[in-house]
Amino acid sequence: MTTVTRRRFLEAGAVLAALAPLTGVEGKRKPPRDAVGAASALDRGRTTPAALTEAAITRLDRANPLINAVSHPNYDRARAAAAKNPDGPLAGIPTLIKDNIEQAGLPWTSGCRALRDRVGVTDAPGVAAIARAGLVSIGRSNLPEFGLLPTTEALLTGPTRNPWRLDRSAGGSSGGSAAAVAAGVVAVAHGNDGGGSIRIPASCCGLVGLKPSRARMIGDTGRAVTDFTVQSCLSRTVRDTAAWFAAMERPAGDAVYPPVGLVTGFEGRHLRIGLQRASATGHEPHPDVAAVFELTVHELKKRGHRMVDAPPVYDGSAVAAAFETLWSAGAAGRIKAAEAFIHHKPTARDIEPLTLSWAAAGARYGDADIARATAALQLLERQYAAQFANYDMLLTPVLGSPPLAIGVLDPTRRYADLADTLRTYVAYTPIENAAGAAAIALPMGFSRDGMPIGMQFTAEPGGERKLLELAYELEREIDWHHRRPPIWVGGAL
């Protein structure tokens, strides 16, 4: 059960609203239109879960033809849930659930044509936690096939488009959730992250994206070094991410790390922050990304934080190769699972050519290859945690370049043709999944052509509190949750 009560959540929400970094046309401060704000409105009797749900449904109907964030709406089910006046710290707040986590009675396709007819039988633990928190899901958000790519362009659903520019990727794999939040459909939406799948779409869409530590959250896959995937959310405000985190983290009796609870602000401590502008494999970022990195350094210095160069303490090339080995082997395993569902060997009519060729590469790895890759990541896990004896956190880009155009990572192409692009684009985020570390993507700036660019702050496993506290400080200055993309349907949330 969650340790955050509705009363505690609303008390903290009132404090956060008073401190919210907002300016009006006459310089007046007012609270953001986010999930915490909606919860406060519910508590004061100014709205109802049913009204919030109906408004979110209307917004999704307006935005979805343009951005294609959701292929499986569940409006009747959401209306029924809202009519029951749900309980919990986030009771009555509309959301979306990513279509790679099982939800009883709803499609569970993982973005794959072979699984187009699969329906969930039970609620996964993460889904059950979302329900206990009182959130009301209005649909299943889109993702790339099996969540393998950093863009959401599955052949099953078609491309999910970025609300900032419809010809650009919304990122992946939690791209549908990110696009919907960025467009104002919902304030907060479920995502999960196995190699950057929350942080990448957060960067592409100008959002906050927290990747918790390995096994920190209810529904996380496990505690082994090969358990990359963790559950979390995407939002426009730090306080929404903090509220989701507090509601979904494992309680004390089942926790790997001491529970953090609800983080409500920055405590004013000056931090020692290690800087890694180039990736661990030596790739320098696109000039626009580098420019936002330097602006972020300037903002941090302005606030009294100390910057130090922090070259990787591990062999970046060896880690990248090990992660790629296990990721490719994972693709092969997902195809085997699809084969069991459709009862025949999958072809290009069932599985995307990119996935088939990626899995073919993974199928060549034997037990000895997997063991070597696992050992390399076990070494990384120790080395990565040890470096935080020298600094409080690290700063890196999220991606090697601004959001790619839709079609650059076309899933009808072969993996070998796209591998170099993938390695340079996703050069930063997989390290934290392999290390089991905490990381957060924050929307720190824009490219020269107006696309969001995020920066990543990372901490040792269990270090979510200080990441959220620093995020509050930066949000208070940069005020990113007032930014609105051209495709915007949001209103009072």
VOPA-338313 format. One record per residue (C-alpha): x, y, z; residue number from 1. Coordinates in nm, 4 decimals. Example, Ala and Ser with C-alpha at 12.3 -4.5 7.8 and 13.67 -1.06 7.14 Angstrom:
VOPA-338313
        c1        c2        c3  kollo
    1.2300   -0.4500    0.7800      1
    1.3670   -0.1060    0.7140      2
//
This chain:
VOPA-338313
        c1        c2        c3  kollo
    0.0000    0.0000    0.0000      1
    0.1110    0.3544   -0.0635      2
    0.2525    0.5439    0.2347      3
    0.1355    0.8827    0.1028      4
   -0.2142    0.9707    0.2219      5
   -0.4521    1.1991    0.0354      6
   -0.4369    1.4451    0.3262      7
   -0.0556    1.4543    0.3270      8
   -0.0529    1.4955   -0.0489      9
   -0.2974    1.7857   -0.0431     10
   -0.1180    1.9579    0.2452     11
    0.2060    1.9420    0.0477     12
    0.0219    2.0489   -0.2649     13
   -0.0968    2.3635   -0.0925     14
    0.2624    2.4493   -0.0023     15
    0.3767    2.3789   -0.3563     16
    0.1014    2.5934   -0.5017     17
    0.2108    2.8826   -0.2851     18
    0.5685    2.8409   -0.4002     19
    0.4853    2.7697   -0.7651     20
    0.7150    2.9589   -1.0049     21
    0.4475    3.1184   -1.2194     22
    0.4055    3.4631   -1.3621     23
    0.0966    3.6166   -1.5192     24
    0.0724    3.8997   -1.7671     25
    0.0910    4.1469   -1.4794     26
    0.3628    3.9591   -1.2907     27
    0.1140    3.7863   -1.0566     28
    0.1993    3.4342   -0.9457     29
   -0.0599    3.1628   -0.9814     30
   -0.0509    2.7840   -0.9460     31
    0.0106    2.5669   -1.2501     32
   -0.2634    2.3750   -1.4255     33
   -0.1326    2.0334   -1.3386     34
   -0.2336    1.7182   -1.1510     35
   -0.1553    1.8657   -0.8090     36
   -0.3637    2.1701   -0.8965     37
   -0.6515    1.9492   -1.0121     38
   -0.6336    1.7487   -0.6885     39
   -0.6584    2.0723   -0.4931     40
   -0.9612    2.1790   -0.6987     41
   -1.1237    1.8431   -0.6268     42
   -1.0565    1.8810   -0.2561     43
   -1.2207    2.2261   -0.2555     44
   -1.5252    2.0943   -0.4381     45
   -1.4607    2.3019   -0.7492     46
   -1.4724    2.0012   -0.9804     47
   -1.5368    1.6267   -0.9766     48
   -1.3492    1.3208   -1.1053     49
   -1.6222    1.2783   -1.3658     50
   -1.5783    1.6345   -1.4917     51
   -1.2001    1.6029   -1.5065     52
   -1.2286    1.2738   -1.6932     53
   -1.4780    1.4113   -1.9445     54
   -1.2582    1.7132   -2.0095     55
   -0.9549    1.4896   -2.0691     56
   -1.1549    1.2726   -2.3095     57
   -1.2564    1.5844   -2.5028     58
   -0.8950    1.6980   -2.5203     59
   -0.7754    1.3591   -2.6419     60
   -1.0416    1.3584   -2.9136     61
   -0.9144    1.6990   -3.0280     62
   -0.5430    1.6238   -3.0192     63
   -0.5188    1.2596   -3.1142     64
   -0.5993    1.2988   -3.4859     65
   -0.2930    1.5247   -3.5053     66
   -0.0415    1.3554   -3.2739     67
   -0.1579    0.9902   -3.2678     68
   -0.0706    0.9377   -2.9020     69
   -0.3359    0.6762   -2.8215     70
   -0.4667    0.3884   -3.0323     71
   -0.6765    0.2244   -2.7603     72
   -0.8983    0.4723   -2.5735     73
   -1.1131    0.3263   -2.2950     74
   -1.3608    0.6031   -2.2344     75
   -1.6541    0.4034   -2.0966     76
   -1.4290    0.2295   -1.8479     77
   -1.2755    0.5639   -1.7434     78
   -1.6183    0.7214   -1.6966     79
   -1.7280    0.4307   -1.4801     80
   -1.4141    0.4561   -1.2661     81
   -1.4544    0.8326   -1.2232     82
   -1.8211    0.7957   -1.1285     83
   -1.7141    0.5863   -0.8278     84
   -1.5226    0.8854   -0.6844     85
   -1.1950    0.6965   -0.6435     86
   -0.9780    0.7268   -0.3339     87
   -0.6015    0.7694   -0.3090     88
   -0.3393    1.0453   -0.3132     89
   -0.4044    1.1209   -0.6834     90
   -0.7739    1.0334   -0.6785     91
   -0.9727    1.1479   -0.9797     92
   -0.6768    1.2640   -1.1907     93
   -0.6925    1.1539   -1.5587     94
   -0.3921    0.9715   -1.7012     95
   -0.2780    0.7255   -1.9703     96
   -0.1157    0.3837   -1.9339     97
    0.1509    0.2719   -2.1793     98
    0.0510   -0.0213   -2.3985     99
    0.3311   -0.2529   -2.2869    100
    0.2059   -0.3178   -1.9352    101
   -0.0810   -0.5609   -1.8795    102
   -0.4201   -0.4187   -1.7929    103
   -0.7104   -0.6591   -1.7509    104
   -0.9682   -0.6502   -2.0297    105
   -0.7819   -0.4032   -2.2511    106
   -0.5556   -0.4425   -2.5565    107
   -0.1962   -0.5288   -2.4714    108
   -0.0137   -0.5079   -2.8023    109
    0.3315   -0.3737   -2.7088    110
    0.3130   -0.1935   -3.0442    111
    0.3438   -0.5233   -3.2347    112
    0.1212   -0.6447   -3.5192    113
    0.1621   -1.0054   -3.4058    114
    0.0014   -0.9079   -3.0748    115
   -0.2763   -0.6900   -3.2140    116
   -0.5400   -0.9277   -3.0722    117
   -0.3810   -0.9826   -2.7309    118
   -0.5929   -0.8655   -2.4363    119
   -0.4760   -0.8346   -2.0774    120
   -0.6010   -1.0972   -1.8334    121
   -0.4901   -0.9334   -1.5098    122
   -0.3572   -0.5998   -1.3880    123
    0.0213   -0.5834   -1.3668    124
    0.1474   -0.4640   -1.0255    125
    0.2277   -0.1210   -1.1695    126
   -0.1263   -0.0869   -1.3062    127
   -0.2706   -0.1921   -0.9712    128
   -0.0591    0.0756   -0.8018    129
   -0.1914    0.3379   -1.0432    130
   -0.5467    0.2333   -0.9564    131
   -0.4745    0.2415   -0.5818    132
   -0.3439    0.5960   -0.6202    133
   -0.6873    0.6867   -0.7594    134
   -0.5772    0.7846   -1.1107    135
   -0.8280    0.7350   -1.3916    136
   -0.6784    0.6099   -1.7180    137
   -0.8580    0.7165   -2.0361    138
   -0.6464    0.5122   -2.2795    139
   -0.3429    0.3024   -2.3664    140
   -0.0591    0.5143   -2.5039    141
    0.1436    0.4238   -2.8131    142
    0.4993    0.2929   -2.8213    143
    0.7434    0.1503   -3.0783    144
    0.7360   -0.2255   -3.1301    145
    0.8317   -0.3914   -2.7988    146
    0.9613   -0.0538   -2.6787    147
    1.2910   -0.1113   -2.8574    148
    1.3388    0.2224   -3.0345    149
    1.3894    0.5847   -2.9199    150
    1.1050    0.6914   -3.1494    151
    0.7366    0.5906   -3.1598    152
    0.6650    0.4875   -3.5185    153
    0.5237    0.1360   -3.4915    154
    0.3774   -0.0090   -3.8103    155
    0.0796   -0.1259   -3.6024    156
   -0.0239    0.2239   -3.4967    157
    0.1581    0.4637   -3.7285    158
    0.3893    0.7403   -3.6075    159
    0.3230    0.9394   -3.2933    160
    0.3965    1.3037   -3.3727    161
    0.5619    1.5679   -3.1614    162
    0.3267    1.8546   -3.0610    163
    0.6146    2.0981   -3.1119    164
    0.6529    1.9975   -3.4784    165
    0.4438    1.7289   -3.6388    166
    0.7251    1.6108   -3.8652    167
    0.9469    1.5316   -3.5645    168
    0.9594    1.2302   -3.3395    169
    0.8009    1.2434   -2.9946    170
    1.0731    1.0066   -2.8770    171
    1.0383    0.6560   -2.7447    172
    0.9535    0.4309   -2.6157    173
    0.7023    0.6211   -2.3983    174
    0.6293    0.8498   -2.6929    175
    0.2501    0.8335   -2.6823    176
    0.2390    0.9357   -2.3173    177
    0.4887    1.2169   -2.3797    178
    0.3031    1.3581   -2.6799    179
   -0.0274    1.3575   -2.4909    180
    0.1186    1.5326   -2.1860    181
    0.3035    1.7874   -2.3999    182
   -0.0170    1.8681   -2.5897    183
   -0.2119    1.9162   -2.2650    184
   -0.4364    1.6111   -2.2954    185
   -0.3453    1.4929   -1.9443    186
   -0.1129    1.6431   -1.6859    187
    0.0743    1.3216   -1.6097    188
    0.0982    0.9844   -1.7836    189
    0.2545    0.6465   -1.7165    190
    0.5798    0.5474   -1.8818    191
    0.8576    0.2999   -1.8275    192
    1.2275    0.3188   -1.8999    193
    1.4640    0.0367   -2.0004    194
    1.7288    0.2385   -2.1851    195
    1.5995    0.5954   -2.1833    196
    1.2333    0.5366   -2.2657    197
    1.1059    0.8050   -2.0263    198
    1.3971    1.0484   -2.0443    199
    1.4186    1.0465   -2.4269    200
    1.0539    1.1432   -2.4940    201
    1.0729    1.3922   -2.2064    202
    1.3632    1.5596   -2.3842    203
    1.1902    1.5495   -2.7233    204
    0.8638    1.6954   -2.5908    205
    0.9851    1.9440   -2.3283    206
    0.8792    1.7483   -2.0192    207
    1.0048    1.6250   -1.6838    208
    1.1006    1.2575   -1.6951    209
    1.2245    1.0735   -1.3854    210
    1.3894    0.7313   -1.4166    211
    1.3895    0.5843   -1.0670    212
    1.6547    0.3499   -0.9334    213
    1.6394   -0.0188   -1.0168    214
    1.3570   -0.1921   -0.8228    215
    1.2555    0.1348   -0.6550    216
    0.8964    0.1353   -0.7868    217
    0.6011   -0.1001   -0.7553    218
    0.5961   -0.3137   -1.0703    219
    0.9676   -0.2927   -1.1530    220
    1.1006   -0.6076   -1.3131    221
    1.3649   -0.7119   -1.0589    222
    1.6935   -0.6429   -0.8843    223
    1.9485   -0.8120   -1.1140    224
    2.1856   -0.6042   -1.3263    225
    2.0014   -0.7251   -1.6372    226
    1.6683   -0.5897   -1.5067    227
    1.6822   -0.2602   -1.6928    228
    1.3191   -0.1469   -1.6884    229
    1.1588    0.0729   -1.4226    230
    0.8118    0.2288   -1.3976    231
    0.7479    0.6022   -1.3675    232
    0.5733    0.8898   -1.5467    233
    0.6050    1.1966   -1.7669    234
    0.4718    1.5353   -1.6605    235
    0.5054    1.9090   -1.7166    236
    0.5804    1.9980   -1.3529    237
    0.8237    1.8647   -1.0970    238
    0.5535    1.8506   -0.8313    239
    0.3441    1.6157   -1.0477    240
    0.6416    1.3850   -1.0980    241
    0.7180    1.3991   -0.7246    242
    0.3551    1.3165   -0.6406    243
    0.3486    1.0197   -0.8810    244
    0.6813    0.8951   -0.7459    245
    0.5618    0.9139   -0.3846    246
    0.2409    0.7289   -0.4671    247
    0.4127    0.4493   -0.6634    248
    0.7402    0.3795   -0.4805    249
    0.7684    0.0507   -0.2962    250
    0.6610    0.0777    0.0681    251
    0.9066    0.0207    0.3499    252
    0.8418   -0.3511    0.3923    253
    0.9214   -0.4226    0.0272    254
    1.1720   -0.1457   -0.0458    255
    1.5264   -0.1860   -0.1768    256
    1.6045    0.1700   -0.0641    257
    1.4498    0.3728    0.2191    258
    1.1283    0.5259    0.0812    259
    1.1641    0.8926   -0.0128    260
    0.8047    1.0032    0.0304    261
    0.6714    1.3273   -0.1126    262
    0.9463    1.5746   -0.2062    263
    0.8097    1.9297   -0.1910    264
    1.0968    2.1599   -0.2803    265
    1.4645    2.2464   -0.2834    266
    1.6404    2.2702    0.0512    267
    1.9061    2.5153   -0.0634    268
    2.2121    2.2909   -0.0418    269
    2.4903    2.3697   -0.2871    270
    2.5907    2.0639   -0.4885    271
    2.9101    1.9389   -0.6461    272
    2.8082    1.8383   -0.9974    273
    3.0220    1.6339   -1.2354    274
    3.0093    1.7336   -1.6014    275
    3.0079    1.4859   -1.8908    276
    2.9285    1.6650   -2.2146    277
    3.0662    1.3911   -2.4412    278
    2.9188    1.0438   -2.4157    279
    3.1044    0.7612   -2.2444    280
    3.1966    0.6312   -2.5907    281
    3.3513    0.9666   -2.6845    282
    3.0739    1.1080   -2.9056    283
    3.0299    1.4853   -2.8877    284
    2.6695    1.6077   -2.8983    285
    2.5089    1.8123   -3.1744    286
    2.6004    2.1845   -3.1424    287
    2.2463    2.2739   -3.0319    288
    2.2622    2.0144   -2.7553    289
    2.6073    2.1367   -2.6542    290
    2.4747    2.4933   -2.6347    291
    2.1925    2.3919   -2.3987    292
    2.4440    2.1951   -2.1919    293
    2.6545    2.5099   -2.1476    294
    2.3468    2.7175   -2.0619    295
    2.2572    2.4610   -1.7972    296
    2.6073    2.4815   -1.6507    297
    2.5707    2.8603   -1.6381    298
    2.2354    2.8334   -1.4552    299
    2.3824    2.5927   -1.2021    300
    2.6858    2.8095   -1.1351    301
    2.4595    3.1108   -1.0918    302
    2.2912    2.9248   -0.8067    303
    2.6153    2.8461   -0.6314    304
    2.6595    2.4868   -0.7389    305
    3.0157    2.3751   -0.8038    306
    3.0991    2.2255   -1.1435    307
    3.3808    1.9734   -1.1936    308
    3.4846    1.7711   -1.4957    309
    3.3901    1.4069   -1.4438    310
    3.5384    1.1733   -1.7048    311
    3.3766    0.8275   -1.7016    312
    3.5251    0.5907   -1.4473    313
    3.4304    0.2884   -1.6585    314
    3.5079    0.1619   -2.0084    315
    3.2293    0.3253   -2.2089    316
    3.2828    0.1171   -2.5211    317
    3.2756   -0.2091   -2.3247    318
    2.9581   -0.1045   -2.1448    319
    2.7890    0.0007   -2.4701    320
    2.8793   -0.3302   -2.6319    321
    2.7487   -0.5262   -2.3323    322
    2.4220   -0.3325   -2.3248    323
    2.3778   -0.3787   -2.7005    324
    2.4381   -0.7541   -2.6645    325
    2.1695   -0.7885   -2.3997    326
    1.9279   -0.5520   -2.5768    327
    1.9604   -0.7532   -2.8997    328
    1.9131   -1.0787   -2.7113    329
    1.6045   -0.9249   -2.5534    330
    1.4625   -0.8510   -2.8980    331
    1.5094   -1.2162   -2.9892    332
    1.3275   -1.3184   -2.6716    333
    1.0322   -1.0912   -2.7472    334
    0.9935   -1.2470   -3.0911    335
    0.9845   -1.5928   -2.9336    336
    0.7060   -1.4753   -2.7035    337
    0.5133   -1.3373   -3.0034    338
    0.5597   -1.6672   -3.1850    339
    0.4026   -1.8502   -2.8914    340
    0.1011   -1.6175   -2.9119    341
    0.0392   -1.6473   -3.2879    342
    0.1415   -2.0158   -3.3119    343
    0.3600   -1.9758   -3.6180    344
    0.7014   -1.8397   -3.7020    345
    0.6681   -1.4618   -3.7335    346
    0.7298   -1.2981   -4.0691    347
    0.7557   -0.9357   -4.1782    348
    0.3745   -0.9267   -4.1741    349
    0.3874   -0.9906   -3.7983    350
    0.7133   -0.8306   -3.6831    351
    0.8808   -0.5192   -3.8189    352
    1.1865   -0.5769   -4.0398    353
    1.4003   -0.3673   -3.8066    354
    1.3062   -0.5861   -3.5095    355
    1.3556   -0.9078   -3.7063    356
    1.7056   -0.8077   -3.8130    357
    1.7897   -0.6792   -3.4655    358
    1.6752   -1.0068   -3.3126    359
    1.8733   -1.2040   -3.5710    360
    2.1841   -1.0293   -3.4441    361
    2.0841   -1.1119   -3.0878    362
    2.0154   -1.4759   -3.1673    363
    2.3819   -1.5220   -3.2571    364
    2.4888   -1.4572   -2.8982    365
    2.5502   -1.7714   -2.6961    366
    2.5494   -1.8292   -2.3222    367
    2.9150   -1.7254   -2.2967    368
    2.8426   -1.3927   -2.4715    369
    2.5521   -1.3211   -2.2376    370
    2.7647   -1.4096   -1.9355    371
    3.0452   -1.1758   -2.0458    372
    2.8005   -0.8924   -2.1090    373
    2.6376   -0.9465   -1.7708    374
    2.9754   -0.9460   -1.5957    375
    3.0676   -0.6184   -1.7713    376
    2.7504   -0.4545   -1.6404    377
    2.8044   -0.5904   -1.2902    378
    3.1430   -0.4178   -1.2937    379
    2.9790   -0.0999   -1.4252    380
    2.7215   -0.1101   -1.1447    381
    2.9981   -0.1014   -0.8830    382
    3.2087    0.1589   -1.0631    383
    2.9131    0.3859   -1.1350    384
    2.7965    0.3959   -0.7711    385
    3.1497    0.4524   -0.6393    386
    3.2017    0.7753   -0.8358    387
    2.9436    0.9579   -0.6221    388
    3.1990    0.9710   -0.3449    389
    3.3451    1.2571   -0.5520    390
    3.0301    1.4498   -0.6483    391
    2.6612    1.4685   -0.5657    392
    2.5343    1.4101   -0.9160    393
    2.6297    1.4115   -1.2837    394
    2.5076    1.6312   -1.5686    395
    2.4912    1.4958   -1.9250    396
    2.2744    1.5554   -2.2297    397
    1.9775    1.3232   -2.2720    398
    2.0264    1.2714   -2.6471    399
    2.3070    1.3268   -2.8922    400
    2.0939    1.5578   -3.1072    401
    1.7589    1.7396   -3.1098    402
    1.4506    1.5254   -3.1894    403
    1.4914    1.3339   -3.5140    404
    1.2558    1.3704   -3.8068    405
    0.9945    1.0993   -3.8359    406
    1.1233    0.8357   -4.0743    407
    1.4911    0.8579   -3.9835    408
    1.4496    0.5428   -3.7736    409
    1.2028    0.3799   -4.0126    410
    1.1123    0.0340   -3.8733    411
    1.0954   -0.1109   -4.2254    412
    1.4741   -0.0740   -4.2526    413
    1.7350   -0.3195   -4.1275    414
    1.9104   -0.2810   -3.7948    415
    2.2561   -0.2784   -3.9538    416
    2.1589    0.0294   -4.1570    417
    2.0490    0.2228   -3.8478    418
    2.2892    0.0985   -3.5797    419
    2.5328    0.3908   -3.6065    420
    2.2497    0.6451   -3.5888    421
    2.1090    0.4708   -3.2828    422
    2.4476    0.4608   -3.1098    423
    2.5112    0.8326   -3.1501    424
    2.1525    0.9457   -3.0833    425
    2.1052    0.7283   -2.7721    426
    2.4604    0.7638   -2.6434    427
    2.3830    0.8685   -2.2842    428
    2.0729    0.7180   -2.1242    429
    2.1310    0.3371   -2.1267    430
    2.4202    0.3679   -1.8799    431
    2.1859    0.4530   -1.5923    432
    1.9596    0.1556   -1.6661    433
    2.2588   -0.0774   -1.6622    434
    2.3914    0.0825   -1.3427    435
    2.0509    0.0857   -1.1724    436
    2.0958    0.4553   -1.0972    437
    1.8434    0.7349   -1.0529    438
    1.8190    0.9927   -1.3328    439
    1.5934    1.2779   -1.4389    440
    1.5506    1.4591   -1.7706    441
    1.4649    1.8288   -1.7429    442
    1.3561    2.0603   -2.0287    443
    1.6437    2.3056   -2.0142    444
    1.6294    2.4669   -2.3585    445
    1.5573    2.4574   -2.7294    446
    1.7339    2.3938   -3.0565    447
    1.7810    2.6744   -3.3059    448
    1.4659    2.5596   -3.4864    449
    1.2547    2.5563   -3.1701    450
    1.2605    2.1906   -3.0632    451
    1.2913    2.1032   -2.6932    452
    1.6254    1.9792   -2.5633    453
    1.6541    1.8099   -2.2263    454
    1.9476    1.7646   -1.9932    455
    1.9992    1.4613   -1.7715    456
    2.0967    1.4697   -1.4046    457
    2.1968    1.1382   -1.2522    458
    2.2598    1.0241   -0.8967    459
    2.3627    0.7069   -0.7224    460
    2.1023    0.4308   -0.6785    461
    1.8529    0.5575   -0.4243    462
    1.9302    0.9251   -0.4953    463
    1.5890    1.0415   -0.6229    464
    1.5334    1.2989   -0.3478    465
    1.8251    1.5207   -0.4456    466
    1.7344    1.4956   -0.8146    467
    1.3793    1.6120   -0.7444    468
    1.5000    1.8893   -0.5138    469
    1.7367    2.0280   -0.7761    470
    1.4616    1.9968   -1.0384    471
    1.2397    2.2179   -0.8220    472
    1.5128    2.4796   -0.8023    473
    1.5692    2.4854   -1.1778    474
    1.1969    2.4853   -1.2566    475
    1.1469    2.7827   -1.0282    476
    1.3947    2.9812   -1.2357    477
    1.3262    2.8529   -1.5864    478
    0.9481    2.8260   -1.5533    479
    0.9254    2.5559   -1.8229    480
    0.5698    2.4441   -1.7517    481
    0.4319    2.7638   -1.9077    482
    0.5743    2.6691   -2.2474    483
    0.3077    2.5621   -2.4924    484
    0.3712    2.3783   -2.8199    485
    0.1765    2.4710   -3.1327    486
   -0.0472    2.1681   -3.0789    487
   -0.1982    2.2521   -2.7412    488
   -0.5437    2.1513   -2.6182    489
   -0.4853    2.2039   -2.2464    490
   -0.6947    2.4181   -2.0261    491
   -0.7963    2.3863   -1.6649    492
   -0.6699    2.0418   -1.5706    493
//
